[in-house]
Amino acid sequence: MAVGARDYIDKLLVKKYADEKVDNHEAMESMVNPEKMLEAMNDVATIQRNMFMLSQKLSSVCYAINAKAARYQKKEANGG
């Protein structure tokens, strides 16, 4: 399948729109500052990591408290 203008109308359209500029991203100004966005994403990641570590420590402490407070009873074995 060939690419390009094949008939007279297509050639005229190519000539007409050859110099048109569309969505020139280099000339556009972003609505969001990329540095601030990356900083915010980094802050969220840091908070999530700290919350996960805190959750792990809390789980470990609760496990230790429950283990220390556990009371075990001896069960008598029946001989027969």
Secondary structure, DSSP 8 states (H G I E B T S, - for coil): ---S--SHHHHHHHHHHTT-----TTT---SS-HHHHHHHHHHHHHHHHHHHHHHHHHHHHHHHHHHHH-----------
